[in-house]
């Protein structure tokens, strides 16, 4: 049903995409269609909840945006969900909004300001949210409006915005959201628990974007938690098959020293420092656009240099991972965005983070002058 709706939306929306229109709704197919889910963060806080600060991060695929580079954005607006039967009461709280271009594709982890290039604070202050009843039919109006205190010009690329909210009383106001399943992605699972903690008190860990793990796409493995060696550190990535039993790295004084990979490809990479706590690296292996690759399972693991260890081979193994290639083609792809929300004050490490499923996004109205 999604593809016919998108085609219909294109015929209805594209003629209106002219410079100067006041608003754009994203995803555009949901301009007049109710969403499929309830997005509680950041405006829902349980009464009496000790953690009274909420943050919501949304990253948007550039191809799905209903405007182009050079558009000047001066407002975000949301509408309430259609699923909850109760009336949401009016509430006032403290709100901050940041907006920028996402550095690492659709990476939805941590604090959005770390992800965005030249993230700009466009709103900071008290925000009044109106009461809202469940719509009797159709969609609710975009009554939750955040007018920017300074405009932001979209330069192109994947967009990200972060909304944080503080409401000590605790209230409920859920945004309309949508989850769109558009393809059969790759799947992954972790093997053997976490990686080995090093002298910097972190264990190297890896993650992938399963949406890329399809024929014609690529296996992209992101490493985090490597020691922050200066000016740079190093790590070796291994791609291969999973061993039935791991190799024990007995020379290490720390638990978790297991190597699980029977490698057939490897690559040496430099790691970049991140916030003086840990370093990162990324490696990509291209997949041919061949349907025969669907269902093939690859195994992945990193060995990371920890030069401060007083052992013969000072390396830390990351966690191990298996990845099964999906059945979709990269040409059969409708990307919208990703969501992450967090509760709790303080640094990102002290927050309870929840990552939304693929294409689970709030229906958002942008205000401004559009190209």
C-alpha positions as CSV (number, residue, x, y, z in Angstrom):
1,X,0.0,0.0,0.0
2,X,2.9,2.4,0.7
3,X,4.2,2.6,-2.9
4,X,0.8,3.6,-4.4
5,X,0.4,6.2,-1.7
6,X,3.8,7.6,-2.4
7,X,3.0,7.8,-6.1
8,X,-0.3,9.6,-5.4
9,X,1.5,11.9,-3.0
10,X,4.0,12.8,-5.6
11,X,1.3,13.9,-8.0
12,X,-0.4,16.0,-5.4
13,X,2.7,17.5,-3.8
14,X,5.2,18.1,-6.6
15,X,3.3,20.8,-8.4
16,X,3.2,22.8,-5.2
17,X,7.0,22.7,-4.7
18,X,7.7,26.2,-5.6
19,X,9.8,28.8,-3.8
20,X,7.9,30.7,-1.1
21,X,5.4,28.2,0.1
22,X,5.0,28.6,3.9
23,X,5.0,24.9,5.1
24,X,6.1,21.4,4.1
25,X,5.0,18.2,5.8
26,X,7.4,15.3,6.2
27,X,7.0,12.5,5.3
28,X,4.9,14.2,2.6
29,X,2.6,11.2,2.0
30,X,1.3,11.8,5.5
31,X,0.1,15.4,5.0
32,X,-3.6,14.2,5.1
33,X,-3.1,10.7,6.4
34,X,-2.9,9.7,10.1
35,X,0.2,8.1,11.3
36,X,0.5,4.5,12.6
37,X,2.1,5.0,16.0
38,X,2.4,7.2,19.1
39,X,5.7,8.9,19.6
40,X,5.9,9.8,23.3
41,X,9.3,11.6,23.6
42,X,10.1,14.3,24.1
43,X,6.8,15.8,25.4
44,X,5.5,12.9,27.5
45,X,6.8,12.6,31.1
46,X,5.2,10.5,33.8
47,X,4.1,12.4,36.9
48,X,6.5,11.9,39.7
49,X,9.2,10.6,37.4
50,X,12.6,11.4,38.9
51,X,14.1,11.9,35.4
52,X,12.4,15.0,34.3
53,X,14.3,15.8,31.2
54,X,13.5,14.2,27.8
55,X,15.3,14.4,24.4
56,X,14.2,13.3,21.0
57,X,16.6,13.1,18.0
58,X,15.3,12.7,14.5
59,X,17.5,12.1,11.4
60,X,16.1,12.5,8.0
61,X,17.2,11.0,4.7
62,X,17.9,13.8,2.2
63,X,16.0,12.1,-0.6
64,X,12.8,12.1,1.5
65,X,12.8,15.8,2.3
66,X,10.0,17.9,0.7
67,X,12.4,20.8,0.1
68,X,15.8,21.4,-1.4
69,X,19.1,23.1,-0.5
70,X,18.8,26.8,0.1
71,X,15.5,26.5,1.9
72,X,15.2,28.7,5.0
73,X,13.6,26.9,8.0
74,X,12.0,29.0,10.7
75,X,9.6,26.6,12.4
76,X,8.9,23.0,13.5
77,X,5.3,21.8,14.2
78,X,3.8,18.5,15.4
79,X,0.3,17.1,15.7
80,X,-0.9,14.8,18.4
81,X,-1.3,11.0,17.8
82,X,-4.5,9.4,16.7
83,X,-4.3,6.2,18.9
84,X,-4.7,7.5,22.4
85,X,-8.3,8.2,23.4
86,X,-7.7,10.7,26.1
87,X,-7.4,14.5,25.9
88,X,-4.0,15.9,26.4
89,X,-3.9,18.9,28.7
90,X,-2.2,22.2,28.1
91,X,1.3,22.4,29.5
92,X,4.3,24.8,29.7
93,X,7.9,23.6,29.9
94,X,11.4,24.5,28.9
95,X,12.4,23.5,25.4
96,X,15.6,23.6,23.3
97,X,15.9,22.8,19.6
98,X,19.0,22.1,17.6
99,X,19.1,21.6,13.8
100,X,21.9,20.7,11.4
101,X,23.2,18.3,8.8
102,X,24.0,14.8,10.0
103,X,27.7,13.9,9.6
104,X,27.5,10.1,9.4
105,X,24.6,9.3,7.2
106,X,21.6,8.1,9.2
107,X,23.5,7.5,12.4
108,X,21.0,7.8,15.3
109,X,23.0,7.3,18.4
110,X,24.1,9.6,21.3
111,X,23.5,13.3,21.4
112,X,22.4,14.8,18.1
113,X,24.7,17.7,18.5
114,X,27.6,15.3,18.2
115,X,26.2,14.0,15.0
116,X,25.4,17.2,13.2
117,X,27.8,19.5,11.4
118,X,27.7,23.0,12.9
119,X,24.5,22.3,14.8
120,X,22.6,25.5,15.5
121,X,20.4,26.2,18.5
122,X,17.3,27.7,17.0
123,X,15.1,27.8,20.1
124,X,15.7,28.0,23.8
125,X,13.0,29.0,26.3
126,X,9.6,28.3,27.7
127,X,7.1,26.6,25.3
128,X,3.4,26.4,25.7
129,X,1.7,23.3,24.3
130,X,-2.1,23.5,23.8
131,X,-4.6,21.0,25.0
132,X,-5.5,18.4,22.3
133,X,-8.4,16.0,21.9
134,X,-8.2,12.8,19.9
135,X,-9.3,13.6,16.3
136,X,-12.8,12.3,15.5
137,X,-11.7,11.6,11.9
138,X,-8.7,12.3,9.7
139,X,-5.7,13.9,11.3
140,X,-5.2,16.3,14.1
141,X,-4.0,19.9,13.4
142,X,-0.3,20.8,13.8
143,X,-1.0,22.7,17.0
144,X,2.3,22.1,18.7
145,X,4.4,24.8,17.1
146,X,8.0,25.7,17.9
147,X,8.9,29.1,16.2
148,X,12.6,29.4,15.7
149,X,14.3,32.4,17.4
150,X,16.8,32.4,14.5
151,X,16.4,30.9,11.0
152,X,18.5,28.0,9.6
153,X,19.3,27.5,5.9
154,X,19.4,23.9,4.7
155,X,22.6,23.3,2.8
156,X,21.8,19.8,1.5
157,X,22.5,16.4,2.9
158,X,20.8,14.3,5.6
159,X,19.1,16.6,8.1
160,X,18.9,16.1,11.9
161,X,17.0,17.9,14.6
162,X,17.0,17.5,18.4
163,X,14.2,18.6,20.7
164,X,14.8,18.6,24.5
165,X,12.0,19.2,27.0
166,X,11.9,19.8,30.8
167,X,8.6,19.6,32.6
168,X,8.9,18.9,36.3
169,X,5.1,18.3,36.8
170,X,5.0,15.4,34.3
171,X,2.5,15.4,31.5
172,X,1.4,13.4,28.5
173,X,1.4,14.8,25.0
174,X,2.2,12.3,22.2
175,X,3.2,13.3,18.7
176,X,1.8,11.6,15.7
177,X,4.4,9.2,14.2
178,X,4.7,6.6,11.4
179,X,6.6,3.4,11.0
180,X,7.0,2.4,7.3
181,X,8.3,-1.0,6.4
182,X,9.7,-0.6,2.9
183,X,12.1,-3.5,2.3
184,X,13.7,-6.6,3.6
185,X,16.9,-5.4,5.3
186,X,19.8,-7.5,6.4
187,X,19.8,-8.9,9.9
188,X,22.5,-9.2,12.5
189,X,23.2,-10.7,15.8
190,X,26.0,-10.4,18.4
191,X,28.2,-13.4,19.4
192,X,30.0,-14.1,22.6
193,X,29.0,-11.0,24.6
194,X,30.8,-7.7,24.8
195,X,34.4,-6.9,23.8
196,X,37.4,-6.6,26.1
197,X,37.6,-3.6,28.4
198,X,40.9,-1.7,28.0
199,X,43.1,0.6,30.0
200,X,40.7,3.5,29.1
201,X,37.7,1.7,30.8
202,X,35.8,1.1,27.6
203,X,35.2,-2.1,25.6
204,X,35.4,-1.7,21.7
205,X,32.0,-2.4,20.2
206,X,30.6,-2.5,16.6
207,X,27.3,-1.8,14.9
208,X,26.0,-1.7,11.4
209,X,23.2,-0.2,9.4
210,X,21.2,-3.3,8.3
211,X,19.5,-1.2,5.7
212,X,22.7,-1.2,3.7
213,X,23.3,-4.9,4.0
214,X,21.5,-5.9,0.8
215,X,22.6,-6.8,-2.8
216,X,24.1,-3.7,-4.4
217,X,24.7,-2.2,-1.0
218,X,27.5,-2.6,1.4
219,X,28.5,-4.0,4.8
220,X,29.5,-1.0,6.8
221,X,30.9,-1.7,10.3
222,X,31.2,1.1,12.8
223,X,33.7,0.7,15.7
224,X,33.3,2.7,18.9
225,X,35.0,2.5,22.2
226,X,38.6,2.2,20.9
227,X,41.4,3.7,23.1
228,X,41.9,7.5,22.3
229,X,45.5,7.3,21.2
230,X,47.0,10.6,19.9
231,X,47.3,11.7,17.3
232,X,45.6,8.6,16.1
233,X,45.3,4.9,17.0
234,X,44.8,1.8,14.8
235,X,42.5,-1.1,14.5
236,X,42.2,-4.1,12.1
237,X,38.8,-5.2,10.9
238,X,38.3,-8.9,10.0
239,X,35.5,-10.2,7.7
240,X,34.9,-13.9,7.3
241,X,33.1,-16.8,8.8
242,X,32.2,-17.6,12.4
243,X,34.4,-20.2,14.2
244,X,32.6,-22.9,16.1
245,X,34.9,-22.2,19.0
246,X,36.8,-18.9,19.6
247,X,40.5,-18.4,19.9
248,X,41.3,-17.4,23.5
249,X,43.8,-14.5,23.7
250,X,45.3,-15.8,27.0
251,X,48.0,-13.1,27.2
252,X,45.4,-10.5,28.2
253,X,44.8,-9.6,31.9
254,X,41.2,-8.6,31.1
255,X,38.1,-10.8,30.6
256,X,36.5,-11.1,27.1
257,X,39.6,-11.9,25.1
258,X,38.0,-14.1,22.4
259,X,38.6,-14.0,18.7
260,X,35.7,-15.5,16.8
261,X,36.5,-15.0,13.1
262,X,37.9,-17.3,10.4
263,X,38.9,-14.3,8.2
264,X,39.1,-14.1,4.5
265,X,39.3,-10.2,4.3
266,X,41.0,-7.7,6.6
267,X,41.8,-4.0,6.6
268,X,44.0,-1.8,8.8
269,X,42.4,1.5,9.7
270,X,43.3,4.5,11.8
271,X,41.0,5.5,14.7
272,X,39.9,9.0,15.3
273,X,39.7,10.5,18.8
274,X,36.2,11.3,20.1
275,X,35.7,13.6,23.1
276,X,39.0,12.4,24.7
277,X,37.2,9.2,26.0
278,X,37.2,6.8,23.1
279,X,37.9,6.7,19.4
280,X,36.0,5.5,16.3
281,X,36.6,3.9,12.9
282,X,34.4,2.8,10.0
283,X,35.0,0.3,7.3
284,X,32.8,-0.7,4.3
285,X,32.8,-3.8,2.1
286,X,30.8,-3.5,-1.2
287,X,28.3,-6.1,-2.1
288,X,27.6,-6.9,-5.8
289,X,24.0,-6.3,-7.0
290,X,23.4,-10.1,-7.2
291,X,20.3,-11.7,-5.7
292,X,22.4,-14.8,-5.0
293,X,24.0,-12.9,-2.1
294,X,20.7,-12.9,-0.2
295,X,20.9,-15.1,2.8
296,X,24.7,-15.3,2.9
297,X,26.1,-14.8,6.5
298,X,29.2,-12.9,7.2
299,X,31.1,-12.6,10.5
300,X,32.8,-9.5,11.7
301,X,35.2,-8.5,14.5
302,X,37.8,-5.8,15.2
303,X,41.2,-6.0,17.0
304,X,42.1,-2.6,18.4
305,X,45.5,-1.4,19.6
306,X,45.7,-0.5,23.3
307,X,49.3,0.7,23.6
308,X,49.1,1.2,27.3
309,X,48.7,-2.6,28.0
310,X,51.8,-4.2,29.4
311,X,51.5,-7.4,27.3
312,X,53.2,-9.0,24.3
313,X,50.4,-8.2,21.9
314,X,48.5,-5.1,23.2
315,X,45.2,-5.4,21.3
316,X,41.6,-5.5,22.4
317,X,39.0,-7.6,20.6
318,X,35.6,-6.0,20.0
319,X,32.4,-8.0,20.3
320,X,31.8,-10.4,17.4
321,X,28.8,-10.1,15.0
322,X,27.2,-12.1,12.2
323,X,25.3,-10.4,9.4
324,X,22.9,-12.0,7.0
325,X,22.5,-10.2,3.7
326,X,18.9,-9.2,3.0
327,X,16.8,-9.8,-0.1
328,X,16.0,-6.2,-1.1
329,X,17.8,-4.3,-3.8
330,X,19.2,-0.8,-3.2
331,X,16.9,0.4,-6.0
332,X,13.9,-0.8,-4.0
333,X,14.4,1.7,-1.2
334,X,12.2,4.4,0.3
335,X,14.2,5.9,3.2
336,X,12.7,8.4,5.6
337,X,14.6,8.6,8.8
338,X,15.4,7.3,12.2
339,X,14.5,8.3,15.8
340,X,16.3,8.1,19.1
341,X,14.9,9.3,22.4
342,X,16.4,9.7,25.8
343,X,15.3,10.4,29.4
344,X,17.4,11.7,32.2
345,X,19.6,14.7,32.8
346,X,23.3,14.8,32.6
347,X,25.7,13.4,30.1
348,X,24.7,11.0,27.3
349,X,26.3,8.2,29.2
350,X,23.8,8.6,32.1
351,X,20.7,8.7,30.0
352,X,18.3,5.8,29.2
353,X,18.5,5.7,25.4
354,X,15.9,4.1,23.2
355,X,16.5,3.7,19.4
356,X,13.4,3.6,17.3
357,X,12.9,1.0,14.6
358,X,13.7,1.7,11.0
359,X,11.6,4.5,9.4
360,X,9.9,5.2,12.7
361,X,9.6,9.0,12.6
362,X,7.4,11.8,13.9
363,X,5.2,13.5,11.3
364,X,6.7,16.9,11.1
365,X,5.7,20.2,9.6
366,X,8.5,22.6,8.6
367,X,7.8,26.3,8.2
368,X,9.9,28.7,6.2
369,X,10.8,29.7,2.6
370,X,11.4,26.6,0.4
371,X,13.4,25.8,-2.7
